[in-house]
Amino acid sequence: MKLEEAIKQKKFRNEYHKLAVNLIYTHGWFVEKQSRVFNDYGLTSTQFNILRILRGQHPKPASINLLKERMLEKMSDVSRLVDRLMKKGWVDRQICPEDRRRAEVIITQEGLELLSKLDKRDSEIDNIFKGVTKMEATSANELLDKLRG
């Protein structure tokens, strides 16, 4: 669907303004589609992001700072997100033996099992892009990389 139809706006200041609005709108659209899968597990996209980072680190722990650096959404309050994941039993936090001011976070077996279940639903996420060819996806990725410099 064209952006103009989706948001009922016919004119934009210029193509750069339209691109900015399109990126924001498309991000919200994608997150809403993706959350349909995550909601089945009581999970948000930012929590999923943390679990994926921790799985990549596994079996080594990750500091809160490492999680902040690797997060897709940099504005997230990582400590609070880790607290929520701990309550669900998907991560564990321990005090670093070398520096008691630093916490280390590690994914639990339950967290790994949750990600394994979500891995089986990857095709549902991929289907969000069913109207885009592989070549178009490559081009879009290259343009987005170029946009960020």
MITI-831124 format. One record per residue (C-alpha): residue number from 0; residue in three letters; x, y, z. Coordinates in nm, 4 decimals. Last residue first. Example, Ala and Ser with C-alpha at 12.3 -4.5 7.8 and 13.67 -1.06 7.14 Angstrom:
// residues 2
+-----+------+----------+----------+----------+
! pos ! code !        x !        y !        z !
+-----+------+----------+----------+----------+
!   1 !  SER !   1.3670 !  -0.1060 !   0.7140 !
!   0 !  ALA !   1.2300 !  -0.4500 !   0.7800 !
+-----+------+----------+----------+----------+
//
This chain:
// residues 149
+-----+------+----------+----------+----------+
! pos ! code !        x !        y !        z !
+-----+------+----------+----------+----------+
! 148 !  GLY !   2.6452 !   0.6547 !   0.6276 !
! 147 !  ARG !   2.3128 !   0.5635 !   0.7876 !
! 146 !  LEU !   2.1410 !   0.6269 !   0.4520 !
! 145 !  LYS !   2.3943 !   0.4070 !   0.2733 !
! 144 !  ASP !   2.3113 !   0.1132 !   0.5022 !
! 143 !  LEU !   1.9414 !   0.1743 !   0.4361 !
! 142 !  LEU !   2.0039 !   0.1840 !   0.0617 !
! 141 !  GLU !   2.2084 !  -0.1387 !   0.0705 !
! 140 !  ASN !   1.9410 !  -0.3161 !   0.2738 !
! 139 !  ALA !   1.6704 !  -0.1992 !   0.0324 !
! 138 !  SER !   1.8754 !  -0.3244 !  -0.2623 !
! 137 !  THR !   1.9258 !  -0.6656 !  -0.0994 !
! 136 !  ALA !   1.5537 !  -0.6860 !  -0.0184 !
! 135 !  GLU !   1.4732 !  -0.5951 !  -0.3794 !
! 134 !  MET !   1.7035 !  -0.8736 !  -0.5029 !
! 133 !  LYS !   1.5391 !  -1.1241 !  -0.2658 !
! 132 !  THR !   1.1996 !  -1.0198 !  -0.3977 !
! 131 !  VAL !   0.9558 !  -0.8194 !  -0.1860 !
! 130 !  GLY !   0.5823 !  -0.8912 !  -0.1571 !
! 129 !  LYS !   0.6418 !  -1.1796 !   0.0854 !
! 128 !  PHE !   0.8214 !  -0.9526 !   0.3337 !
! 127 !  ILE !   0.5870 !  -1.0191 !   0.6272 !
! 126 !  ASN !   0.6225 !  -1.3839 !   0.5267 !
! 125 !  ASP !   0.9751 !  -1.3826 !   0.6742 !
! 124 !  ILE !   0.8271 !  -1.3231 !   1.0203 !
! 123 !  GLU !   0.5940 !  -1.6204 !   0.9829 !
! 122 !  SER !   0.8821 !  -1.8256 !   0.8377 !
! 121 !  ASP !   1.0836 !  -1.7597 !   1.1533 !
! 120 !  ARG !   0.8227 !  -1.9462 !   1.3618 !
! 119 !  LYS !   1.0428 !  -2.2459 !   1.4423 !
! 118 !  ASP !   1.3075 !  -2.0038 !   1.5655 !
! 117 !  LEU !   1.0505 !  -1.8778 !   1.8182 !
! 116 !  LYS !   1.0340 !  -2.2187 !   1.9831 !
! 115 !  SER !   1.4154 !  -2.2343 !   1.9965 !
! 114 !  LEU !   1.4179 !  -1.8834 !   2.1410 !
! 113 !  LEU !   1.1907 !  -2.0012 !   2.4237 !
! 112 !  GLU !   1.4135 !  -2.3039 !   2.4858 !
! 111 !  LEU !   1.7202 !  -2.0797 !   2.5145 !
! 110 !  GLY !   1.5383 !  -1.8586 !   2.7642 !
! 109 !  GLU !   1.4318 !  -2.1632 !   2.9674 !
! 108 !  GLN !   1.7952 !  -2.2826 !   2.9682 !
! 107 !  THR !   1.8891 !  -1.9460 !   3.1122 !
! 106 !  ILE !   2.0455 !  -1.6534 !   2.9262 !
! 105 !  ILE !   2.3294 !  -1.4819 !   3.1079 !
! 104 !  VAL !   2.3580 !  -1.1321 !   3.2498 !
! 103 !  GLU !   2.6632 !  -0.9954 !   3.4277 !
! 102 !  ALA !   2.6298 !  -0.7060 !   3.6687 !
! 101 !  ARG !   2.9093 !  -0.4589 !   3.7312 !
! 100 !  ARG !   2.9652 !  -0.2705 !   4.0555 !
!  99 !  ARG !   3.1185 !  -0.5812 !   4.2152 !
!  98 !  ASP !   3.4052 !  -0.5732 !   3.9660 !
!  97 !  GLU !   3.6161 !  -0.8907 !   3.9331 !
!  96 !  PRO !   3.3466 !  -1.1317 !   4.0639 !
!  95 !  CYS !   3.0776 !  -0.9760 !   3.8390 !
!  94 !  ILE !   2.7463 !  -0.9709 !   4.0250 !
!  93 !  GLN !   2.4980 !  -1.2128 !   3.8741 !
!  92 !  ARG !   2.1906 !  -1.1725 !   3.6587 !
!  91 !  ASP !   1.9854 !  -1.4632 !   3.5255 !
!  90 !  VAL !   1.7781 !  -1.4716 !   3.2104 !
!  89 !  TRP !   1.4590 !  -1.6382 !   3.0814 !
!  88 !  GLY !   1.2961 !  -1.7062 !   3.4200 !
!  87 !  LYS !   0.9987 !  -1.4758 !   3.3573 !
!  86 !  LYS !   1.0987 !  -1.2561 !   3.6507 !
!  85 !  MET !   1.4527 !  -1.2471 !   3.5105 !
!  84 !  LEU !   1.3227 !  -1.1217 !   3.1737 !
!  83 !  ARG !   1.1422 !  -0.8385 !   3.3504 !
!  82 !  ASP !   1.4560 !  -0.7428 !   3.5440 !
!  81 !  VAL !   1.6610 !  -0.7564 !   3.2211 !
!  80 !  LEU !   1.4166 !  -0.5096 !   3.0623 !
!  79 !  ARG !   1.4546 !  -0.2790 !   3.3631 !
!  78 !  SER !   1.8325 !  -0.2864 !   3.3355 !
!  77 !  VAL !   1.8165 !  -0.2356 !   2.9578 !
!  76 !  ASP !   1.6162 !   0.0860 !   2.9685 !
!  75 !  SER !   1.5655 !   0.1122 !   2.5919 !
!  74 !  MET !   1.6662 !   0.4251 !   2.4019 !
!  73 !  LYS !   1.9187 !   0.2398 !   2.1825 !
!  72 !  GLU !   1.6574 !   0.0342 !   2.0003 !
!  71 !  LEU !   1.8559 !  -0.2272 !   1.8067 !
!  70 !  MET !   2.0477 !  -0.3223 !   2.1204 !
!  69 !  ARG !   2.4146 !  -0.4107 !   2.0725 !
!  68 !  GLU !   2.5701 !  -0.1288 !   2.2733 !
!  67 !  LYS !   2.3062 !  -0.1458 !   2.5480 !
!  66 !  LEU !   2.3587 !  -0.5232 !   2.5845 !
!  65 !  LEU !   2.7352 !  -0.4716 !   2.6145 !
!  64 !  ASN !   2.6739 !  -0.2042 !   2.8782 !
!  63 !  ILE !   2.4473 !  -0.4349 !   3.0805 !
!  62 !  SER !   2.7326 !  -0.6859 !   3.0826 !
!  61 !  ALA !   2.7073 !  -1.0106 !   2.8923 !
!  60 !  PRO !   2.7650 !  -1.3639 !   3.0212 !
!  59 !  LYS !   2.9579 !  -1.6323 !   2.8308 !
!  58 !  PRO !   2.7743 !  -1.9532 !   2.7435 !
!  57 !  HIS !   2.6195 !  -1.8009 !   2.5384 !
!  56 !  GLN !   2.7134 !  -1.4651 !   2.3832 !
!  55 !  GLY !   2.4942 !  -1.5158 !   2.0753 !
!  54 !  ARG !   2.2139 !  -1.6431 !   2.2995 !
!  53 !  LEU !   2.2536 !  -1.3290 !   2.5093 !
!  52 !  ILE !   2.2158 !  -1.1041 !   2.2044 !
!  51 !  ARG !   1.9075 !  -1.2994 !   2.0934 !
!  50 !  LEU !   1.7550 !  -1.2728 !   2.4427 !
!  49 !  ILE !   1.8150 !  -0.8969 !   2.4468 !
!  48 !  ASN !   1.6491 !  -0.8525 !   2.1060 !
!  47 !  PHE !   1.3514 !  -1.0638 !   2.2133 !
!  46 !  GLN !   1.3076 !  -0.8348 !   2.5145 !
!  45 !  THR !   1.3130 !  -0.5374 !   2.2766 !
!  44 !  SER !   1.0573 !  -0.7041 !   2.0451 !
!  43 !  THR !   0.8242 !  -0.7730 !   2.3369 !
!  42 !  LEU !   0.7490 !  -1.1164 !   2.4853 !
!  41 !  GLY !   0.4418 !  -1.2652 !   2.6514 !
!  40 !  TYR !   0.4944 !  -1.5844 !   2.4487 !
!  39 !  ASP !   0.1988 !  -1.5590 !   2.2081 !
!  38 !  ASN !   0.2624 !  -1.1843 !   2.2054 !
!  37 !  PHE !   0.5916 !  -1.2430 !   2.0227 !
!  36 !  VAL !   0.4256 !  -1.3759 !   1.7055 !
!  35 !  ARG !   0.1698 !  -1.0960 !   1.6785 !
!  34 !  SER !   0.4470 !  -0.8568 !   1.7823 !
!  33 !  GLN !   0.6135 !  -0.9016 !   1.4442 !
!  32 !  LYS !   0.3155 !  -0.7578 !   1.2566 !
!  31 !  GLU !   0.2907 !  -0.4569 !   1.4926 !
!  30 !  VAL !   0.6683 !  -0.4046 !   1.4809 !
!  29 !  PHE !   0.6571 !  -0.4072 !   1.0991 !
!  28 !  TRP !   0.3804 !  -0.1459 !   1.0755 !
!  27 !  GLY !   0.5499 !   0.0772 !   1.3328 !
!  26 !  HIS !   0.8787 !   0.0605 !   1.1425 !
!  25 !  THR !   0.6948 !   0.1204 !   0.8146 !
!  24 !  TYR !   0.5352 !   0.4398 !   0.9466 !
!  23 !  ILE !   0.8655 !   0.5769 !   1.0766 !
!  22 !  LEU !   1.0522 !   0.4881 !   0.7569 !
!  21 !  ASN !   0.7735 !   0.6296 !   0.5381 !
!  20 !  VAL !   0.7629 !   0.9561 !   0.7333 !
!  19 !  ALA !   1.1377 !   1.0023 !   0.6871 !
!  18 !  LEU !   1.1186 !   0.9034 !   0.3186 !
!  17 !  LYS !   0.8316 !   1.1472 !   0.2590 !
!  16 !  HIS !   1.0361 !   1.4265 !   0.4151 !
!  15 !  TYR !   1.3293 !   1.3306 !   0.1918 !
!  14 !  GLU !   1.0999 !   1.3257 !  -0.1136 !
!  13 !  ASN !   0.9866 !   1.6844 !  -0.0515 !
!  12 !  ARG !   0.7463 !   1.8814 !   0.1732 !
!  11 !  PHE !   0.4985 !   1.5979 !   0.1460 !
!  10 !  LYS !   0.1616 !   1.5977 !  -0.0223 !
!   9 !  LYS !  -0.1317 !   1.3587 !  -0.0429 !
!   8 !  GLN !  -0.1715 !   1.2449 !   0.3162 !
!   7 !  LYS !  -0.4272 !   0.9789 !   0.4082 !
!   6 !  ILE !  -0.1804 !   0.7785 !   0.6226 !
!   5 !  ALA !  -0.2056 !   0.4479 !   0.4376 !
!   4 !  GLU !  -0.3102 !   0.5959 !   0.1040 !
!   3 !  GLU !  -0.0160 !   0.8380 !   0.0856 !
!   2 !  LEU !   0.2213 !   0.5659 !   0.2037 !
!   1 !  LYS !   0.1286 !   0.3426 !  -0.0885 !
!   0 !  MET !   0.0000 !   0.0000 !   0.0000 !
+-----+------+----------+----------+----------+
//
